Amino acid sequence: KTLEELRITTKSVINKLKAAGLKLNPAKCIYEKEEIKFLGHLLSKQGIKPDKTKLEAIQKIKTPSSTKELQRFLGFTNYLSKFIPNYSELTTNLRKLTEKNSTFKI
């Protein structure tokens, strides 16, 4: 779409929201950006990709030394699992370590 088409569509959406009794906070609205951050992801016309700050945070995580730390790590990486091919298979053994009767050892 062209920028003008985007502006027309945006105005239409805003008018429909107003008609439905919904309000937008202009200070929280972002317009005419090539890429935006949203819930830990970068959105653009090319698609969705993980935010680099999330990837850097994962790289800085220390090796888990307890079940709780491993669960935290898996939870964090699971958030980005759609970008990791075969995530489920790659984490199978780690998930087994979080099971109730497992003896966690690193």
C-alpha positions in Angstrom: 0.0 0.0 0.0 1.0 3.6 -0.5 1.4 6.0 2.4 -1.8 7.7 1.4 -3.7 4.5 1.4 -2.3 3.7 4.8 -3.5 7.1 6.1 -7.0 6.6 4.7 -7.2 3.1 6.3 -5.9 4.4 9.6 -8.5 7.2 9.7 -11.2 4.7 8.9 -10.1 2.4 11.7 -10.0 5.3 14.2 -13.5 6.5 13.1 -14.9 2.9 13.6 -13.3 2.7 17.0 -14.9 6.1 18.0 -18.3 4.9 16.6 -18.0 1.8 18.9 -17.3 4.1 21.9 -13.6 3.2 22.1 -10.9 5.7 22.7 -7.2 5.8 21.7 -4.5 7.5 23.7 -2.6 9.5 21.1 0.6 9.4 23.2 0.6 5.6 22.9 -0.2 5.5 19.2 2.6 4.9 16.6 2.0 5.9 13.0 3.9 5.6 9.7 6.8 3.5 11.0 8.7 1.0 8.9 9.1 -1.3 11.9 7.7 -1.4 15.4 8.4 -3.3 18.6 5.4 -5.2 20.0 5.4 -7.7 22.8 9.1 -8.6 22.3 8.8 -8.9 18.5 9.6 -6.6 15.6 6.8 -6.1 13.2 7.3 -4.9 9.6 5.9 -5.4 6.1 8.6 -8.2 5.8 7.0 -10.1 8.7 7.7 -10.8 12.3 11.1 -11.4 13.9 12.3 -11.5 17.5 13.5 -8.3 19.1 17.3 -8.3 19.3 17.3 -7.3 22.9 15.4 -10.5 23.7 18.0 -12.6 21.9 20.8 -10.8 23.7 19.2 -11.4 27.0 19.0 -15.2 26.2 22.7 -15.2 25.3 23.5 -13.6 28.6 21.6 -16.1 30.8 24.0 -18.2 32.9 23.8 -22.0 32.7 20.9 -23.0 35.0 22.0 -24.7 38.2 18.5 -25.7 39.5 15.2 -26.9 38.3 13.6 -23.5 38.9 16.3 -21.8 36.9 15.9 -24.3 34.1 12.1 -23.7 34.1 12.7 -20.0 33.9 15.2 -20.5 30.9 12.7 -22.7 29.1 9.9 -20.3 29.6 12.0 -17.4 28.3 13.1 -19.4 25.2 9.6 -20.8 24.6 8.4 -17.2 24.1 10.6 -17.1 21.0 10.1 -20.8 20.0 8.3 -19.9 16.7 11.7 -18.6 15.5 13.7 -21.7 16.5 13.3 -24.6 14.1 12.6 -27.9 15.9 12.4 -26.1 19.3 10.4 -28.9 20.8 12.9 -31.6 19.8 15.8 -29.5 20.8 14.5 -29.0 24.3 13.1 -32.5 25.0 15.9 -33.5 27.3 15.9 -30.2 29.2 12.1 -30.5 29.7 12.6 -34.0 31.1 15.0 -32.5 33.7 12.1 -30.4 35.0 9.8 -33.4 35.7 8.9 -34.2 39.3 11.0 -37.4 39.7 14.0 -36.1 37.7 17.3 -35.6 39.4 18.6 -32.3 38.1 22.4 -32.4 37.5 24.6 -30.3 35.3 
